Amino acid sequence: MIAYLKGTIRQKRPGEVVVETGGLGYSLLIPLSTYFKLGEPGDQVELQVYTHLTDSSLQLFGFLTPEEKAIFLKLITISGIGPKMAINILSGIGPGELETAIKETNVTRLSMIPGIGKKTALRILMELADKIEKKEKVLSKKESKEKEDLISALVNLGFRRKESEQVVDQTFGSLGPRAEFDLLLRECLKRMSRI
């Protein structure tokens, strides 16, 4: 199974890109969100890949970001939505906007995607709501543990807890919860030195 490709763009058109690597050209179906961010033929590219194998075909689907691939994988678990339909959905709405539409139960926004009717939009909302909620719980749990670890590190270095909490909150606000722990700690120390 191919999960990742790094190579040279040989051809690109909306919905498809051909990437050459190791003397072979791989044709990948891509969402428009990926197409618009790709370089031009001759440029290097790195793509996350989903390999779809059936009795009659082998298809590769490519994504520039892990977030696009993750939401694609969630979409294809929904009854009646195959890989091509999932690509179509991601071409009509980005991963972040899709998650927002699901959180807000915005059927109208999802129904605006070509090929998606109200029934399919409702199915997407119902089936993905739980998965997105679980993801948020995992992220917030990770964030609170990292925050506590950072506060503890700063206190152990001799800083006061109250100031440490404020600096850690500011750092998370600017760098986000996905930043590496070392980077977060360095930024906290820089901010503490200014107090």
C-alpha positions as a Python dict, from the first residue, in 0.01 Angstrom:
ca = {
    (1, 'M'): (0, 0, 0),
    (2, 'I'): (131, 346, -90),
    (3, 'A'): (85, 594, 196),
    (4, 'Y'): (321, 875, 92),
    (5, 'L'): (481, 1003, -231),
    (6, 'K'): (762, 1250, -285),
    (7, 'G'): (862, 1339, -638),
    (8, 'T'): (833, 1573, -935),
    (9, 'I'): (504, 1701, -1075),
    (10, 'R'): (484, 1587, -1438),
    (11, 'Q'): (124, 1687, -1516),
    (12, 'K'): (-152, 1852, -1323),
    (13, 'R'): (-511, 1938, -1392),
    (14, 'P'): (-810, 1999, -1164),
    (15, 'G'): (-877, 1673, -984),
    (16, 'E'): (-561, 1491, -1089),
    (17, 'V'): (-182, 1509, -1068),
    (18, 'V'): (93, 1285, -1208),
    (19, 'V'): (398, 1259, -982),
    (20, 'E'): (722, 1101, -1101),
    (21, 'T'): (937, 926, -844),
    (22, 'G'): (1204, 664, -903),
    (23, 'G'): (1141, 668, -1280),
    (24, 'L'): (770, 587, -1238),
    (25, 'G'): (475, 821, -1287),
    (26, 'Y'): (190, 788, -1038),
    (27, 'S'): (-153, 929, -1123),
    (28, 'L'): (-338, 1054, -815),
    (29, 'L'): (-689, 1192, -783),
    (30, 'I'): (-679, 1506, -569),
    (31, 'P'): (-929, 1753, -421),
    (32, 'L'): (-929, 2109, -555),
    (33, 'S'): (-790, 2228, -221),
    (34, 'T'): (-472, 2031, -297),
    (35, 'Y'): (-470, 2125, -668),
    (36, 'F'): (-463, 2499, -597),
    (37, 'K'): (-168, 2464, -355),
    (38, 'L'): (44, 2241, -580),
    (39, 'G'): (337, 2389, -765),
    (40, 'E'): (378, 2372, -1141),
    (41, 'P'): (508, 2083, -1355),
    (42, 'G'): (877, 2034, -1274),
    (43, 'D'): (831, 2133, -908),
    (44, 'Q'): (889, 1891, -620),
    (45, 'V'): (587, 1779, -420),
    (46, 'E'): (514, 1563, -117),
    (47, 'L'): (170, 1404, -92),
    (48, 'Q'): (-12, 1198, 167),
    (49, 'V'): (-166, 905, -22),
    (50, 'Y'): (-467, 682, 22),
    (51, 'T'): (-457, 360, -183),
    (52, 'H'): (-799, 230, -287),
    (53, 'L'): (-795, -128, -412),
    (54, 'T'): (-1099, -314, -545),
    (55, 'D'): (-1138, -634, -750),
    (56, 'S'): (-1140, -430, -1070),
    (57, 'S'): (-921, -125, -1000),
    (58, 'L'): (-638, 37, -810),
    (59, 'Q'): (-666, 412, -748),
    (60, 'L'): (-445, 655, -560),
    (61, 'F'): (-582, 964, -387),
    (62, 'G'): (-340, 1242, -290),
    (63, 'F'): (-351, 1516, -26),
    (64, 'L'): (-108, 1794, 62),
    (65, 'T'): (-191, 1790, 434),
    (66, 'P'): (-251, 1515, 692),
    (67, 'E'): (-574, 1703, 789),
    (68, 'E'): (-716, 1661, 438),
    (69, 'K'): (-633, 1290, 439),
    (70, 'A'): (-778, 1243, 790),
    (71, 'I'): (-1113, 1402, 701),
    (72, 'F'): (-1116, 1205, 372),
    (73, 'L'): (-1072, 880, 569),
    (74, 'K'): (-1362, 981, 796),
    (75, 'L'): (-1583, 1064, 498),
    (76, 'I'): (-1533, 725, 329),
    (77, 'T'): (-1655, 546, 644),
    (78, 'I'): (-2000, 697, 581),
    (79, 'S'): (-2245, 467, 406),
    (80, 'G'): (-2290, 570, 43),
    (81, 'I'): (-1976, 787, 26),
    (82, 'G'): (-1689, 637, -169),
    (83, 'P'): (-1344, 784, -233),
    (84, 'K'): (-1450, 982, -543),
    (85, 'M'): (-1746, 1137, -359),
    (86, 'A'): (-1518, 1221, -64),
    (87, 'I'): (-1274, 1396, -303),
    (88, 'N'): (-1572, 1585, -448),
    (89, 'I'): (-1676, 1695, -98),
    (90, 'L'): (-1323, 1814, -14),
    (91, 'S'): (-1316, 2001, -346),
    (92, 'G'): (-1627, 2191, -237),
    (93, 'I'): (-1530, 2258, 124),
    (94, 'G'): (-1197, 2261, 310),
    (95, 'P'): (-1134, 2037, 614),
    (96, 'G'): (-1159, 2326, 863),
    (97, 'E'): (-1478, 2463, 711),
    (98, 'L'): (-1627, 2111, 699),
    (99, 'E'): (-1557, 2060, 1070),
    (100, 'T'): (-1716, 2400, 1145),
    (101, 'A'): (-2024, 2310, 937),
    (102, 'I'): (-2055, 1981, 1128),
    (103, 'K'): (-2020, 2150, 1469),
    (104, 'E'): (-2284, 2407, 1369),
    (105, 'T'): (-2508, 2144, 1203),
    (106, 'N'): (-2506, 2356, 888),
    (107, 'V'): (-2701, 2141, 637),
    (108, 'T'): (-2732, 2435, 396),
    (109, 'R'): (-2354, 2475, 362),
    (110, 'L'): (-2301, 2104, 293),
    (111, 'S'): (-2591, 2098, 45),
    (112, 'M'): (-2413, 2369, -158),
    (113, 'I'): (-2140, 2117, -254),
    (114, 'P'): (-2211, 1987, -608),
    (115, 'G'): (-2354, 1635, -595),
    (116, 'I'): (-2453, 1655, -226),
    (117, 'G'): (-2824, 1662, -152),
    (118, 'K'): (-2993, 1727, 181),
    (119, 'K'): (-3012, 1357, 272),
    (120, 'T'): (-2639, 1305, 215),
    (121, 'A'): (-2559, 1630, 399),
    (122, 'L'): (-2763, 1510, 699),
    (123, 'R'): (-2589, 1171, 692),
    (124, 'I'): (-2247, 1344, 691),
    (125, 'L'): (-2350, 1566, 984),
    (126, 'M'): (-2486, 1277, 1188),
    (127, 'E'): (-2201, 1034, 1127),
    (128, 'L'): (-1908, 1275, 1158),
    (129, 'A'): (-2034, 1474, 1461),
    (130, 'D'): (-1922, 1205, 1709),
    (131, 'K'): (-1583, 1157, 1542),
    (132, 'I'): (-1503, 1530, 1545),
    (133, 'E'): (-1620, 1561, 1907),
    (134, 'K'): (-1387, 1274, 2009),
    (135, 'K'): (-1095, 1441, 1825),
    (136, 'E'): (-1156, 1767, 2013),
    (137, 'K'): (-1165, 1584, 2348),
    (138, 'V'): (-833, 1413, 2270),
    (139, 'L'): (-675, 1745, 2166),
    (140, 'S'): (-799, 1931, 2474),
    (141, 'K'): (-680, 1649, 2702),
    (142, 'K'): (-337, 1659, 2535),
    (143, 'E'): (-332, 2039, 2560),
    (144, 'S'): (-416, 2042, 2932),
    (145, 'K'): (-145, 1780, 3007),
    (146, 'E'): (115, 1976, 2809),
    (147, 'K'): (12, 2300, 2978),
    (148, 'E'): (53, 2140, 3320),
    (149, 'D'): (395, 1999, 3220),
    (150, 'L'): (509, 2344, 3101),
    (151, 'I'): (385, 2515, 3419),
    (152, 'S'): (561, 2250, 3628),
    (153, 'A'): (888, 2299, 3432),
    (154, 'L'): (873, 2678, 3481),
    (155, 'V'): (796, 2645, 3855),
    (156, 'N'): (1089, 2400, 3891),
    (157, 'L'): (1310, 2664, 3729),
    (158, 'G'): (1212, 2910, 4004),
    (159, 'F'): (928, 3107, 3842),
    (160, 'R'): (602, 3179, 4031),
    (161, 'R'): (306, 2958, 3944),
    (162, 'K'): (61, 3240, 3867),
    (163, 'E'): (299, 3408, 3619),
    (164, 'S'): (386, 3068, 3470),
    (165, 'E'): (17, 2991, 3406),
    (166, 'Q'): (-33, 3326, 3229),
    (167, 'V'): (276, 3280, 3010),
    (168, 'V'): (182, 2922, 2921),
    (169, 'D'): (-169, 3035, 2818),
    (170, 'Q'): (-23, 3315, 2603),
    (171, 'T'): (225, 3074, 2442),
    (172, 'F'): (-47, 2821, 2359),
    (173, 'G'): (-255, 3106, 2217),
    (174, 'S'): (22, 3210, 1978),
    (175, 'L'): (181, 2873, 1886),
    (176, 'G'): (-120, 2640, 1922),
    (177, 'P'): (-155, 2299, 2087),
    (178, 'R'): (18, 2110, 1806),
    (179, 'A'): (357, 2277, 1859),
    (180, 'E'): (641, 2060, 1992),
    (181, 'F'): (700, 2069, 2369),
    (182, 'D'): (1059, 2200, 2333),
    (183, 'L'): (942, 2488, 2114),
    (184, 'L'): (665, 2574, 2362),
    (185, 'L'): (911, 2568, 2654),
    (186, 'R'): (1162, 2792, 2472),
    (187, 'E'): (887, 3041, 2391),
    (188, 'C'): (766, 3036, 2754),
    (189, 'L'): (1120, 3108, 2876),
    (190, 'K'): (1153, 3399, 2633),
    (191, 'R'): (827, 3544, 2757),
    (192, 'M'): (926, 3493, 3122),
    (193, 'S'): (1253, 3681, 3064),
    (194, 'R'): (1050, 3985, 2955),
    (195, 'I'): (845, 3996, 3278),
}
